[in-house]
Amino acid sequence: MDFHQARGWKTWHHHRALMMVVLFVLKQRIQHQEDLPLLSCSDIETLAARFSPRQSITVVGVIRQKKVRHNMCQAAIDFANATS
C-alpha cells in the first residue's frame, strides 16, 4: 500500500470499496461463465438491484431476462462474424 497515495481516510475507503466491487464482479463472471458467458457489469448491477426486497420480480425471472438479452447479443456477434 506504500505506492497508493490516498491522502485521507475517506479516499482510502473509497478506493478499497471500488476494489471490492471489481473483485465481486470478477467472481460473478467467473462463477457464471458456463451458463451466462456474456455476463456484463451492467447485468450484475441489474441482478443485484433485483434482489432488493422492494422488487416484485423473482430470481428466475431476472435470469430469464438475462438469457434472452445474451441470446440477442450472441446472435449479433455471430452475424458480425459471418459477414466479415
N, CA, C and O atoms as a Maestro MAE file, in Angstrom:
{
 s_m_m2io_version
 :::
 2.0.0
}

f_m_ct {
 s_m_title
 :::
 protein
 m_atom[336] {
  # First column is atom index #
  i_m_mmod_type
  r_m_x_coord
  r_m_y_coord
  r_m_z_coord
  i_m_residue_number
  s_m_chain_name
  s_m_pdb_residue_name
  s_m_pdb_atom_name
  i_m_atomic_number
  :::
  1 25 0.818 -1.210 0.000 1 A "MET " " N  " 7
  2 3 0.000 0.000 0.000 1 A "MET " " CA " 6
  3 2 0.855 1.265 0.000 1 A "MET " " C  " 6
  4 15 0.311 2.366 -0.078 1 A "MET " " O  " 8
  5 25 2.172 1.137 0.085 2 A "ASP " " N  " 7
  6 3 3.003 2.333 0.142 2 A "ASP " " CA " 6
  7 2 2.965 3.127 -1.158 2 A "ASP " " C  " 6
  8 15 3.256 4.323 -1.157 2 A "ASP " " O  " 8
  9 25 2.611 2.483 -2.264 3 A "PHE " " N  " 7
  10 3 2.553 3.188 -3.543 3 A "PHE " " CA " 6
  11 2 1.238 3.923 -3.730 3 A "PHE " " C  " 6
  12 15 1.146 4.809 -4.579 3 A "PHE " " O  " 8
  13 25 0.221 3.575 -2.955 4 A "HIS " " N  " 7
  14 3 -1.093 4.220 -3.081 4 A "HIS " " CA " 6
  15 2 -1.063 5.546 -2.336 4 A "HIS " " C  " 6
  16 15 -0.748 5.595 -1.147 4 A "HIS " " O  " 8
  17 25 -1.393 6.614 -3.043 5 A "GLN " " N  " 7
  18 3 -1.274 7.936 -2.436 5 A "GLN " " CA " 6
  19 2 -2.617 8.502 -1.985 5 A "GLN " " C  " 6
  20 15 -2.987 9.619 -2.346 5 A "GLN " " O  " 8
  21 25 -3.323 7.732 -1.209 6 A "ALA " " N  " 7
  22 3 -4.569 8.236 -0.628 6 A "ALA " " CA " 6
  23 2 -4.198 9.190 0.493 6 A "ALA " " C  " 6
  24 15 -3.468 8.824 1.414 6 A "ALA " " O  " 8
  25 25 -4.692 10.390 0.414 7 A "ARG " " N  " 7
  26 3 -4.301 11.411 1.381 7 A "ARG " " CA " 6
  27 2 -5.239 11.488 2.589 7 A "ARG " " C  " 6
  28 15 -4.960 12.176 3.571 7 A "ARG " " O  " 8
  29 25 -6.330 10.782 2.493 8 A "GLY " " N  " 7
  30 3 -7.259 10.844 3.609 8 A "GLY " " CA " 6
  31 2 -7.970 9.517 3.816 8 A "GLY " " C  " 6
  32 15 -7.945 8.630 2.962 8 A "GLY " " O  " 8
  33 25 -8.592 9.410 4.958 9 A "TRP " " N  " 7
  34 3 -9.296 8.196 5.343 9 A "TRP " " CA " 6
  35 2 -10.440 7.905 4.380 9 A "TRP " " C  " 6
  36 15 -10.635 6.760 3.972 9 A "TRP " " O  " 8
  37 25 -11.189 8.931 4.019 10 A "LYS " " N  " 7
  38 3 -12.331 8.761 3.130 10 A "LYS " " CA " 6
  39 2 -11.870 8.282 1.741 10 A "LYS " " C  " 6
  40 15 -12.498 7.404 1.149 10 A "LYS " " O  " 8
  41 25 -10.799 8.847 1.236 11 A "THR " " N  " 7
  42 3 -10.262 8.444 -0.067 11 A "THR " " CA " 6
  43 2 -9.804 7.004 -0.042 11 A "THR " " C  " 6
  44 15 -10.056 6.255 -0.986 11 A "THR " " O  " 8
  45 25 -9.139 6.609 1.018 12 A "TRP " " N  " 7
  46 3 -8.645 5.239 1.131 12 A "TRP " " CA " 6
  47 2 -9.811 4.253 1.138 12 A "TRP " " C  " 6
  48 15 -9.757 3.216 0.475 12 A "TRP " " O  " 8
  49 25 -10.868 4.579 1.890 13 A "HIS " " N  " 7
  50 3 -12.042 3.705 1.942 13 A "HIS " " CA " 6
  51 2 -12.753 3.645 0.590 13 A "HIS " " C  " 6
  52 15 -13.242 2.588 0.191 13 A "HIS " " O  " 8
  53 25 -12.810 4.760 -0.105 14 A "HIS " " N  " 7
  54 3 -13.428 4.779 -1.433 14 A "HIS " " CA " 6
  55 2 -12.654 3.865 -2.378 14 A "HIS " " C  " 6
  56 15 -13.255 3.089 -3.120 14 A "HIS " " O  " 8
  57 25 -11.356 3.950 -2.357 15 A "HIS " " N  " 7
  58 3 -10.512 3.106 -3.199 15 A "HIS " " CA " 6
  59 2 -10.702 1.625 -2.860 15 A "HIS " " C  " 6
  60 15 -10.822 0.793 -3.759 15 A "HIS " " O  " 8
  61 25 -10.729 1.305 -1.594 16 A "ARG " " N  " 7
  62 3 -10.924 -0.090 -1.164 16 A "ARG " " CA " 6
  63 2 -12.306 -0.591 -1.575 16 A "ARG " " C  " 6
  64 15 -12.445 -1.742 -1.990 16 A "ARG " " O  " 8
  65 25 -13.324 0.252 -1.466 17 A "ALA " " N  " 7
  66 3 -14.682 -0.153 -1.861 17 A "ALA " " CA " 6
  67 2 -14.729 -0.464 -3.354 17 A "ALA " " C  " 6
  68 15 -15.352 -1.443 -3.766 17 A "ALA " " O  " 8
  69 25 -14.078 0.360 -4.158 18 A "LEU " " N  " 7
  70 3 -14.041 0.096 -5.594 18 A "LEU " " CA " 6
  71 2 -13.312 -1.208 -5.898 18 A "LEU " " C  " 6
  72 15 -13.724 -1.954 -6.786 18 A "LEU " " O  " 8
  73 25 -12.252 -1.484 -5.182 19 A "MET " " N  " 7
  74 3 -11.527 -2.737 -5.377 19 A "MET " " CA " 6
  75 2 -12.415 -3.933 -5.038 19 A "MET " " C  " 6
  76 15 -12.376 -4.949 -5.733 19 A "MET " " O  " 8
  77 25 -13.207 -3.823 -3.988 20 A "MET " " N  " 7
  78 3 -14.108 -4.911 -3.600 20 A "MET " " CA " 6
  79 2 -15.184 -5.127 -4.664 20 A "MET " " C  " 6
  80 15 -15.548 -6.268 -4.950 20 A "MET " " O  " 8
  81 25 -15.690 -4.050 -5.248 21 A "VAL " " N  " 7
  82 3 -16.695 -4.169 -6.303 21 A "VAL " " CA " 6
  83 2 -16.096 -4.870 -7.518 21 A "VAL " " C  " 6
  84 15 -16.734 -5.742 -8.107 21 A "VAL " " O  " 8
  85 25 -14.878 -4.496 -7.894 22 A "VAL " " N  " 7
  86 3 -14.216 -5.128 -9.038 22 A "VAL " " CA " 6
  87 2 -14.027 -6.625 -8.768 22 A "VAL " " C  " 6
  88 15 -14.263 -7.446 -9.655 22 A "VAL " " O  " 8
  89 25 -13.611 -6.978 -7.573 23 A "LEU " " N  " 7
  90 3 -13.436 -8.390 -7.230 23 A "LEU " " CA " 6
  91 2 -14.768 -9.136 -7.249 23 A "LEU " " C  " 6
  92 15 -14.829 -10.277 -7.707 23 A "LEU " " O  " 8
  93 25 -15.831 -8.508 -6.759 24 A "PHE " " N  " 7
  94 3 -17.150 -9.136 -6.769 24 A "PHE " " CA " 6
  95 2 -17.613 -9.400 -8.201 24 A "PHE " " C  " 6
  96 15 -18.097 -10.489 -8.510 24 A "PHE " " O  " 8
  97 25 -17.465 -8.403 -9.075 25 A "VAL " " N  " 7
  98 3 -17.882 -8.556 -10.470 25 A "VAL " " CA " 6
  99 2 -17.074 -9.662 -11.138 25 A "VAL " " C  " 6
  100 15 -17.635 -10.491 -11.855 25 A "VAL " " O  " 8
  101 25 -15.772 -9.684 -10.912 26 A "LEU " " N  " 7
  102 3 -14.925 -10.716 -11.495 26 A "LEU " " CA " 6
  103 2 -15.334 -12.105 -11.018 26 A "LEU " " C  " 6
  104 15 -15.394 -13.047 -11.807 26 A "LEU " " O  " 8
  105 25 -15.614 -12.225 -9.726 27 A "LYS " " N  " 7
  106 3 -16.031 -13.511 -9.174 27 A "LYS " " CA " 6
  107 2 -17.340 -13.976 -9.801 27 A "LYS " " C  " 6
  108 15 -17.488 -15.153 -10.129 27 A "LYS " " O  " 8
  109 25 -18.297 -13.053 -9.969 28 A "GLN " " N  " 7
  110 3 -19.586 -13.412 -10.561 28 A "GLN " " CA " 6
  111 2 -19.414 -13.846 -12.014 28 A "GLN " " C  " 6
  112 15 -20.044 -14.805 -12.459 28 A "GLN " " O  " 8
  113 25 -18.559 -13.139 -12.750 29 A "ARG " " N  " 7
  114 3 -18.343 -13.503 -14.157 29 A "ARG " " CA " 6
  115 2 -17.700 -14.883 -14.275 29 A "ARG " " C  " 6
  116 15 -18.060 -15.661 -15.158 29 A "ARG " " O  " 8
  117 25 -16.762 -15.184 -13.400 30 A "ILE " " N  " 7
  118 3 -16.103 -16.498 -13.421 30 A "ILE " " CA " 6
  119 2 -17.095 -17.586 -13.001 30 A "ILE " " C  " 6
  120 15 -17.149 -18.653 -13.611 30 A "ILE " " O  " 8
  121 25 -17.872 -17.310 -11.962 31 A "GLN " " N  " 7
  122 3 -18.827 -18.283 -11.441 31 A "GLN " " CA " 6
  123 2 -19.898 -18.655 -12.467 31 A "GLN " " C  " 6
  124 15 -20.321 -19.810 -12.525 31 A "GLN " " O  " 8
  125 25 -20.337 -17.695 -13.272 32 A "HIS " " N  " 7
  126 3 -21.442 -17.921 -14.211 32 A "HIS " " CA " 6
  127 2 -20.971 -17.984 -15.660 32 A "HIS " " C  " 6
  128 15 -21.751 -17.757 -16.586 32 A "HIS " " O  " 8
  129 25 -19.710 -18.290 -15.846 33 A "GLN " " N  " 7
  130 3 -19.107 -18.329 -17.173 33 A "GLN " " CA " 6
  131 2 -19.782 -19.334 -18.099 33 A "GLN " " C  " 6
  132 15 -19.946 -19.069 -19.289 33 A "GLN " " O  " 8
  133 25 -20.171 -20.480 -17.562 34 A "GLU " " N  " 7
  134 3 -20.764 -21.541 -18.381 34 A "GLU " " CA " 6
  135 2 -22.180 -21.208 -18.838 34 A "GLU " " C  " 6
  136 15 -22.494 -21.337 -20.021 34 A "GLU " " O  " 8
  137 25 -23.042 -20.782 -17.909 35 A "ASP " " N  " 7
  138 3 -24.439 -20.550 -18.268 35 A "ASP " " CA " 6
  139 2 -24.722 -19.139 -18.768 35 A "ASP " " C  " 6
  140 15 -25.707 -18.932 -19.476 35 A "ASP " " O  " 8
  141 25 -23.881 -18.156 -18.418 36 A "LEU " " N  " 7
  142 3 -24.059 -16.778 -18.890 36 A "LEU " " CA " 6
  143 2 -22.707 -16.228 -19.367 36 A "LEU " " C  " 6
  144 15 -22.102 -15.412 -18.671 36 A "LEU " " O  " 8
  145 25 -22.225 -16.656 -20.533 37 A "PRO " " N  " 7
  146 3 -20.886 -16.257 -20.971 37 A "PRO " " CA " 6
  147 2 -20.737 -14.773 -21.295 37 A "PRO " " C  " 6
  148 15 -19.619 -14.258 -21.310 37 A "PRO " " O  " 8
  149 25 -21.833 -14.082 -21.554 38 A "LEU " " N  " 7
  150 3 -21.760 -12.657 -21.893 38 A "LEU " " CA " 6
  151 2 -22.150 -11.761 -20.719 38 A "LEU " " C  " 6
  152 15 -22.545 -10.613 -20.925 38 A "LEU " " O  " 8
  153 25 -22.047 -12.263 -19.511 39 A "LEU " " N  " 7
  154 3 -22.417 -11.505 -18.313 39 A "LEU " " CA " 6
  155 2 -21.565 -10.242 -18.216 39 A "LEU " " C  " 6
  156 15 -20.336 -10.306 -18.227 39 A "LEU " " O  " 8
  157 25 -22.230 -9.102 -18.120 40 A "SER " " N  " 7
  158 3 -21.516 -7.827 -18.064 40 A "SER " " CA " 6
  159 2 -21.682 -7.177 -16.691 40 A "SER " " C  " 6
  160 15 -22.454 -7.646 -15.855 40 A "SER " " O  " 8
  161 25 -20.952 -6.105 -16.482 41 A "CYS " " N  " 7
  162 3 -21.080 -5.352 -15.226 41 A "CYS " " CA " 6
  163 2 -22.500 -4.819 -15.071 41 A "CYS " " C  " 6
  164 15 -23.057 -4.818 -13.973 41 A "CYS " " O  " 8
  165 25 -23.072 -4.375 -16.165 42 A "SER " " N  " 7
  166 3 -24.443 -3.869 -16.137 42 A "SER " " CA " 6
  167 2 -25.423 -4.972 -15.740 42 A "SER " " C  " 6
  168 15 -26.362 -4.730 -14.982 42 A "SER " " O  " 8
  169 25 -25.202 -6.179 -16.252 43 A "ASP " " N  " 7
  170 3 -26.064 -7.313 -15.889 43 A "ASP " " CA " 6
  171 2 -25.976 -7.597 -14.395 43 A "ASP " " C  " 6
  172 15 -26.991 -7.824 -13.736 43 A "ASP " " O  " 8
  173 25 -24.771 -7.584 -13.875 44 A "ILE " " N  " 7
  174 3 -24.569 -7.867 -12.450 44 A "ILE " " CA " 6
  175 2 -25.228 -6.782 -11.607 44 A "ILE " " C  " 6
  176 15 -25.819 -7.073 -10.567 44 A "ILE " " O  " 8
  177 25 -25.128 -5.541 -12.048 45 A "GLU " " N  " 7
  178 3 -25.783 -4.439 -11.332 45 A "GLU " " CA " 6
  179 2 -27.297 -4.616 -11.331 45 A "GLU " " C  " 6
  180 15 -27.950 -4.416 -10.307 45 A "GLU " " O  " 8
  181 25 -27.851 -4.992 -12.479 46 A "THR " " N  " 7
  182 3 -29.297 -5.221 -12.579 46 A "THR " " CA " 6
  183 2 -29.727 -6.369 -11.685 46 A "THR " " C  " 6
  184 15 -30.742 -6.279 -10.995 46 A "THR " " O  " 8
  185 25 -28.957 -7.446 -11.696 47 A "LEU " " N  " 7
  186 3 -29.272 -8.592 -10.837 47 A "LEU " " CA " 6
  187 2 -29.236 -8.192 -9.362 47 A "LEU " " C  " 6
  188 15 -30.127 -8.558 -8.595 47 A "LEU " " O  " 8
  189 25 -28.219 -7.449 -8.972 48 A "ALA " " N  " 7
  190 3 -28.105 -7.027 -7.570 48 A "ALA " " CA " 6
  191 2 -29.272 -6.131 -7.181 48 A "ALA " " C  " 6
  192 15 -29.787 -6.237 -6.068 48 A "ALA " " O  " 8
  193 25 -29.690 -5.257 -8.074 49 A "ALA " " N  " 7
  194 3 -30.827 -4.369 -7.779 49 A "ALA " " CA " 6
  195 2 -32.121 -5.161 -7.641 49 A "ALA " " C  " 6
  196 15 -32.999 -4.798 -6.858 49 A "ALA " " O  " 8
  197 25 -32.235 -6.244 -8.404 50 A "ARG " " N  " 7
  198 3 -33.451 -7.053 -8.356 50 A "ARG " " CA " 6
  199 2 -33.580 -7.834 -7.056 50 A "ARG " " C  " 6
  200 15 -34.677 -8.270 -6.706 50 A "ARG " " O  " 8
  201 25 -32.501 -8.014 -6.350 51 A "PHE " " N  " 7
  202 3 -32.568 -8.739 -5.080 51 A "PHE " " CA " 6
  203 2 -33.030 -7.857 -3.932 51 A "PHE " " C  " 6
  204 15 -33.123 -8.305 -2.789 51 A "PHE " " O  " 8
  205 25 -33.319 -6.600 -4.246 52 A "SER " " N  " 7
  206 3 -33.856 -5.687 -3.247 52 A "SER " " CA " 6
  207 2 -35.224 -6.195 -2.804 52 A "SER " " C  " 6
  208 15 -35.995 -6.676 -3.635 52 A "SER " " O  " 8
  209 25 -35.538 -6.099 -1.530 53 A "PRO " " N  " 7
  210 3 -36.834 -6.608 -1.037 53 A "PRO " " CA " 6
  211 2 -38.033 -5.913 -1.669 53 A "PRO " " C  " 6
  212 15 -39.137 -6.457 -1.645 53 A "PRO " " O  " 8
  213 25 -37.843 -4.726 -2.232 54 A "ARG " " N  " 7
  214 3 -38.960 -3.996 -2.811 54 A "ARG " " CA " 6
  215 2 -39.312 -4.446 -4.227 54 A "ARG " " C  " 6
  216 15 -40.350 -4.046 -4.753 54 A "ARG " " O  " 8
  217 25 -38.480 -5.260 -4.848 55 A "GLN " " N  " 7
  218 3 -38.730 -5.697 -6.222 55 A "GLN " " CA " 6
  219 2 -39.695 -6.883 -6.234 55 A "GLN " " C  " 6
  220 15 -39.658 -7.738 -5.349 55 A "GLN " " O  " 8
  221 25 -40.550 -6.919 -7.240 56 A "SER " " N  " 7
  222 3 -41.539 -7.993 -7.311 56 A "SER " " CA " 6
  223 2 -41.099 -9.124 -8.237 56 A "SER " " C  " 6
  224 15 -41.720 -10.187 -8.226 56 A "SER " " O  " 8
  225 25 -40.059 -8.936 -9.029 57 A "ILE " " N  " 7
  226 3 -39.611 -9.969 -9.968 57 A "ILE " " CA " 6
  227 2 -38.803 -11.029 -9.219 57 A "ILE " " C  " 6
  228 15 -38.074 -10.725 -8.275 57 A "ILE " " O  " 8
  229 25 -38.946 -12.260 -9.655 58 A "THR " " N  " 7
  230 3 -38.239 -13.357 -8.995 58 A "THR " " CA " 6
  231 2 -36.848 -13.526 -9.595 58 A "THR " " C  " 6
  232 15 -36.541 -12.969 -10.648 58 A "THR " " O  " 8
  233 25 -36.022 -14.294 -8.918 59 A "VAL " " N  " 7
  234 3 -34.677 -14.585 -9.403 59 A "VAL " " CA " 6
  235 2 -34.752 -15.296 -10.753 59 A "VAL " " C  " 6
  236 15 -33.982 -14.997 -11.665 59 A "VAL " " O  " 8
  237 25 -35.676 -16.229 -10.868 60 A "VAL " " N  " 7
  238 3 -35.845 -16.970 -12.125 60 A "VAL " " CA " 6
  239 2 -36.222 -16.005 -13.252 60 A "VAL " " C  " 6
  240 15 -35.741 -16.145 -14.376 60 A "VAL " " O  " 8
  241 25 -37.066 -15.045 -12.956 61 A "GLY " " N  " 7
  242 3 -37.458 -14.054 -13.959 61 A "GLY " " CA " 6
  243 2 -36.291 -13.202 -14.421 61 A "GLY " " C  " 6
  244 15 -36.161 -12.916 -15.612 61 A "GLY " " O  " 8
  245 25 -35.445 -12.795 -13.491 62 A "VAL " " N  " 7
  246 3 -34.268 -11.995 -13.837 62 A "VAL " " CA " 6
  247 2 -33.319 -12.811 -14.703 62 A "VAL " " C  " 6
  248 15 -32.819 -12.314 -15.712 62 A "VAL " " O  " 8
  249 25 -33.069 -14.047 -14.323 63 A "ILE " " N  " 7
  250 3 -32.164 -14.902 -15.100 63 A "ILE " " CA " 6
  251 2 -32.738 -15.137 -16.498 63 A "ILE " " C  " 6
  252 15 -31.994 -15.152 -17.479 63 A "ILE " " O  " 8
  253 25 -34.042 -15.316 -16.592 64 A "ARG " " N  " 7
  254 3 -34.683 -15.500 -17.897 64 A "ARG " " CA " 6
  255 2 -34.480 -14.254 -18.766 64 A "ARG " " C  " 6
  256 15 -34.172 -14.374 -19.952 64 A "ARG " " O  " 8
  257 25 -34.651 -13.056 -18.186 65 A "GLN " " N  " 7
  258 3 -34.431 -11.813 -18.929 65 A "GLN " " CA " 6
  259 2 -32.985 -11.717 -19.411 65 A "GLN " " C  " 6
  260 15 -32.735 -11.315 -20.548 65 A "GLN " " O  " 8
  261 25 -32.042 -12.080 -18.559 66 A "LYS " " N  " 7
  262 3 -30.623 -12.002 -18.927 66 A "LYS " " CA " 6
  263 2 -30.284 -12.992 -20.026 66 A "LYS " " C  " 6
  264 15 -29.496 -12.678 -20.918 66 A "LYS " " O  " 8
  265 25 -30.865 -14.180 -19.976 67 A "LYS " " N  " 7
  266 3 -30.597 -15.173 -21.027 67 A "LYS " " CA " 6
  267 2 -31.132 -14.701 -22.373 67 A "LYS " " C  " 6
  268 15 -30.481 -14.893 -23.400 67 A "LYS " " O  " 8
  269 25 -32.305 -14.088 -22.376 68 A "VAL " " N  " 7
  270 3 -32.861 -13.545 -23.620 68 A "VAL " " CA " 6
  271 2 -31.936 -12.460 -24.164 68 A "VAL " " C  " 6
  272 15 -31.636 -12.443 -25.358 68 A "VAL " " O  " 8
  273 25 -31.486 -11.560 -23.300 69 A "ARG " " N  " 7
  274 3 -30.582 -10.491 -23.723 69 A "ARG " " CA " 6
  275 2 -29.280 -11.069 -24.259 69 A "ARG " " C  " 6
  276 15 -28.772 -10.613 -25.283 69 A "ARG " " O  " 8
  277 25 -28.740 -12.065 -23.577 70 A "HIS " " N  " 7
  278 3 -27.484 -12.668 -24.007 70 A "HIS " " CA " 6
  279 2 -27.641 -13.418 -25.326 70 A "HIS " " C  " 6
  280 15 -26.727 -13.412 -26.151 70 A "HIS " " O  " 8
  281 25 -28.775 -14.057 -25.532 71 A "ASN " " N  " 7
  282 3 -29.029 -14.721 -26.813 71 A "ASN " " CA " 6
  283 2 -29.050 -13.706 -27.949 71 A "ASN " " C  " 6
  284 15 -28.528 -13.972 -29.033 71 A "ASN " " O  " 8
  285 25 -29.654 -12.539 -27.703 72 A "MET " " N  " 7
  286 3 -29.671 -11.494 -28.719 72 A "MET " " CA " 6
  287 2 -28.260 -10.977 -28.987 72 A "MET " " C  " 6
  288 15 -27.896 -10.754 -30.142 72 A "MET " " O  " 8
  289 25 -27.467 -10.785 -27.942 73 A "CYS " " N  " 7
  290 3 -26.083 -10.329 -28.104 73 A "CYS " " CA " 6
  291 2 -25.264 -11.364 -28.871 73 A "CYS " " C  " 6
  292 15 -24.476 -11.006 -29.747 73 A "CYS " " O  " 8
  293 25 -25.444 -12.637 -28.547 74 A "GLN " " N  " 7
  294 3 -24.703 -13.694 -29.231 74 A "GLN " " CA " 6
  295 2 -25.099 -13.762 -30.699 74 A "GLN " " C  " 6
  296 15 -24.245 -13.996 -31.554 74 A "GLN " " O  " 8
  297 25 -26.365 -13.563 -31.008 75 A "ALA " " N  " 7
  298 3 -26.819 -13.565 -32.390 75 A "ALA " " CA " 6
  299 2 -26.175 -12.409 -33.157 75 A "ALA " " C  " 6
  300 15 -25.793 -12.570 -34.316 75 A "ALA " " O  " 8
  301 25 -26.053 -11.251 -32.518 76 A "ALA " " N  " 7
  302 3 -25.397 -10.106 -33.158 76 A "ALA " " CA " 6
  303 2 -23.917 -10.402 -33.393 76 A "ALA " " C  " 6
  304 15 -23.381 -10.052 -34.444 76 A "ALA " " O  " 8
  305 25 -23.258 -11.032 -32.443 77 A "ILE " " N  " 7
  306 3 -21.844 -11.399 -32.585 77 A "ILE " " CA " 6
  307 2 -21.674 -12.401 -33.727 77 A "ILE " " C  " 6
  308 15 -20.779 -12.261 -34.561 77 A "ILE " " O  " 8
  309 25 -22.537 -13.404 -33.753 78 A "ASP " " N  " 7
  310 3 -22.476 -14.418 -34.814 78 A "ASP " " CA " 6
  311 2 -22.701 -13.794 -36.189 78 A "ASP " " C  " 6
  312 15 -22.023 -14.142 -37.156 78 A "ASP " " O  " 8
  313 25 -23.659 -12.869 -36.268 79 A "PHE " " N  " 7
  314 3 -23.937 -12.205 -37.536 79 A "PHE " " CA " 6
  315 2 -22.740 -11.378 -37.987 79 A "PHE " " C  " 6
  316 15 -22.374 -11.399 -39.162 79 A "PHE " " O  " 8
  317 25 -22.125 -10.644 -37.048 80 A "ALA " " N  " 7
  318 3 -20.958 -9.830 -37.387 80 A "ALA " " CA " 6
  319 2 -19.800 -10.704 -37.868 80 A "ALA " " C  " 6
  320 15 -19.090 -10.343 -38.807 80 A "ALA " " O  " 8
  321 25 -19.616 -11.852 -37.222 81 A "ASN " " N  " 7
  322 3 -18.550 -12.763 -37.628 81 A "ASN " " CA " 6
  323 2 -18.830 -13.382 -38.992 81 A "ASN " " C  " 6
  324 15 -17.903 -13.619 -39.766 81 A "ASN " " O  " 8
  325 25 -20.096 -13.645 -39.295 82 A "ALA " " N  " 7
  326 3 -20.450 -14.276 -40.560 82 A "ALA " " CA " 6
  327 2 -20.304 -13.302 -41.738 82 A "ALA " " C  " 6
  328 15 -20.003 -13.715 -42.857 82 A "ALA " " O  " 8
  329 25 -20.519 -12.005 -41.474 83 A "THR " " N  " 7
  330 3 -20.452 -11.026 -42.563 83 A "THR " " CA " 6
  331 2 -19.056 -10.481 -42.792 83 A "THR " " C  " 6
  332 15 -18.814 -9.806 -43.792 83 A "THR " " O  " 8
  333 25 -18.141 -10.758 -41.890 84 A "SER " " N  " 7
  334 3 -16.783 -10.209 -42.069 84 A "SER " " CA " 6
  335 2 -15.853 -11.144 -42.771 84 A "SER " " C  " 6
  336 15 -14.687 -10.810 -42.986 84 A "SER " " O  " 8
  :::
 }
 m_bond[335] {
  # First column is bond index #
  i_m_from
  i_m_to
  i_m_order
  :::
  1 1 2 1
  2 2 3 1
  3 3 4 2
  4 3 5 1
  5 5 6 1
  6 6 7 1
  7 7 8 2
  8 7 9 1
  9 9 10 1
  10 10 11 1
  11 11 12 2
  12 11 13 1
  13 13 14 1
  14 14 15 1
  15 15 16 2
  16 15 17 1
  17 17 18 1
  18 18 19 1
  19 19 20 2
  20 19 21 1
  21 21 22 1
  22 22 23 1
  23 23 24 2
  24 23 25 1
  25 25 26 1
  26 26 27 1
  27 27 28 2
  28 27 29 1
  29 29 30 1
  30 30 31 1
  31 31 32 2
  32 31 33 1
  33 33 34 1
  34 34 35 1
  35 35 36 2
  36 35 37 1
  37 37 38 1
  38 38 39 1
  39 39 40 2
  40 39 41 1
  41 41 42 1
  42 42 43 1
  43 43 44 2
  44 43 45 1
  45 45 46 1
  46 46 47 1
  47 47 48 2
  48 47 49 1
  49 49 50 1
  50 50 51 1
  51 51 52 2
  52 51 53 1
  53 53 54 1
  54 54 55 1
  55 55 56 2
  56 55 57 1
  57 57 58 1
  58 58 59 1
  59 59 60 2
  60 59 61 1
  61 61 62 1
  62 62 63 1
  63 63 64 2
  64 63 65 1
  65 65 66 1
  66 66 67 1
  67 67 68 2
  68 67 69 1
  69 69 70 1
  70 70 71 1
  71 71 72 2
  72 71 73 1
  73 73 74 1
  74 74 75 1
  75 75 76 2
  76 75 77 1
  77 77 78 1
  78 78 79 1
  79 79 80 2
  80 79 81 1
  81 81 82 1
  82 82 83 1
  83 83 84 2
  84 83 85 1
  85 85 86 1
  86 86 87 1
  87 87 88 2
  88 87 89 1
  89 89 90 1
  90 90 91 1
  91 91 92 2
  92 91 93 1
  93 93 94 1
  94 94 95 1
  95 95 96 2
  96 95 97 1
  97 97 98 1
  98 98 99 1
  99 99 100 2
  100 99 101 1
  101 101 102 1
  102 102 103 1
  103 103 104 2
  104 103 105 1
  105 105 106 1
  106 106 107 1
  107 107 108 2
  108 107 109 1
  109 109 110 1
  110 110 111 1
  111 111 112 2
  112 111 113 1
  113 113 114 1
  114 114 115 1
  115 115 116 2
  116 115 117 1
  117 117 118 1
  118 118 119 1
  119 119 120 2
  120 119 121 1
  121 121 122 1
  122 122 123 1
  123 123 124 2
  124 123 125 1
  125 125 126 1
  126 126 127 1
  127 127 128 2
  128 127 129 1
  129 129 130 1
  130 130 131 1
  131 131 132 2
  132 131 133 1
  133 133 134 1
  134 134 135 1
  135 135 136 2
  136 135 137 1
  137 137 138 1
  138 138 139 1
  139 139 140 2
  140 139 141 1
  141 141 142 1
  142 142 143 1
  143 143 144 2
  144 143 145 1
  145 145 146 1
  146 146 147 1
  147 147 148 2
  148 147 149 1
  149 149 150 1
  150 150 151 1
  151 151 152 2
  152 151 153 1
  153 153 154 1
  154 154 155 1
  155 155 156 2
  156 155 157 1
  157 157 158 1
  158 158 159 1
  159 159 160 2
  160 159 161 1
  161 161 162 1
  162 162 163 1
  163 163 164 2
  164 163 165 1
  165 165 166 1
  166 166 167 1
  167 167 168 2
  168 167 169 1
  169 169 170 1
  170 170 171 1
  171 171 172 2
  172 171 173 1
  173 173 174 1
  174 174 175 1
  175 175 176 2
  176 175 177 1
  177 177 178 1
  178 178 179 1
  179 179 180 2
  180 179 181 1
  181 181 182 1
  182 182 183 1
  183 183 184 2
  184 183 185 1
  185 185 186 1
  186 186 187 1
  187 187 188 2
  188 187 189 1
  189 189 190 1
  190 190 191 1
  191 191 192 2
  192 191 193 1
  193 193 194 1
  194 194 195 1
  195 195 196 2
  196 195 197 1
  197 197 198 1
  198 198 199 1
  199 199 200 2
  200 199 201 1
  201 201 202 1
  202 202 203 1
  203 203 204 2
  204 203 205 1
  205 205 206 1
  206 206 207 1
  207 207 208 2
  208 207 209 1
  209 209 210 1
  210 210 211 1
  211 211 212 2
  212 211 213 1
  213 213 214 1
  214 214 215 1
  215 215 216 2
  216 215 217 1
  217 217 218 1
  218 218 219 1
  219 219 220 2
  220 219 221 1
  221 221 222 1
  222 222 223 1
  223 223 224 2
  224 223 225 1
  225 225 226 1
  226 226 227 1
  227 227 228 2
  228 227 229 1
  229 229 230 1
  230 230 231 1
  231 231 232 2
  232 231 233 1
  233 233 234 1
  234 234 235 1
  235 235 236 2
  236 235 237 1
  237 237 238 1
  238 238 239 1
  239 239 240 2
  240 239 241 1
  241 241 242 1
  242 242 243 1
  243 243 244 2
  244 243 245 1
  245 245 246 1
  246 246 247 1
  247 247 248 2
  248 247 249 1
  249 249 250 1
  250 250 251 1
  251 251 252 2
  252 251 253 1
  253 253 254 1
  254 254 255 1
  255 255 256 2
  256 255 257 1
  257 257 258 1
  258 258 259 1
  259 259 260 2
  260 259 261 1
  261 261 262 1
  262 262 263 1
  263 263 264 2
  264 263 265 1
  265 265 266 1
  266 266 267 1
  267 267 268 2
  268 267 269 1
  269 269 270 1
  270 270 271 1
  271 271 272 2
  272 271 273 1
  273 273 274 1
  274 274 275 1
  275 275 276 2
  276 275 277 1
  277 277 278 1
  278 278 279 1
  279 279 280 2
  280 279 281 1
  281 281 282 1
  282 282 283 1
  283 283 284 2
  284 283 285 1
  285 285 286 1
  286 286 287 1
  287 287 288 2
  288 287 289 1
  289 289 290 1
  290 290 291 1
  291 291 292 2
  292 291 293 1
  293 293 294 1
  294 294 295 1
  295 295 296 2
  296 295 297 1
  297 297 298 1
  298 298 299 1
  299 299 300 2
  300 299 301 1
  301 301 302 1
  302 302 303 1
  303 303 304 2
  304 303 305 1
  305 305 306 1
  306 306 307 1
  307 307 308 2
  308 307 309 1
  309 309 310 1
  310 310 311 1
  311 311 312 2
  312 311 313 1
  313 313 314 1
  314 314 315 1
  315 315 316 2
  316 315 317 1
  317 317 318 1
  318 318 319 1
  319 319 320 2
  320 319 321 1
  321 321 322 1
  322 322 323 1
  323 323 324 2
  324 323 325 1
  325 325 326 1
  326 326 327 1
  327 327 328 2
  328 327 329 1
  329 329 330 1
  330 330 331 1
  331 331 332 2
  332 331 333 1
  333 333 334 1
  334 334 335 1
  335 335 336 2
  :::
 }
}
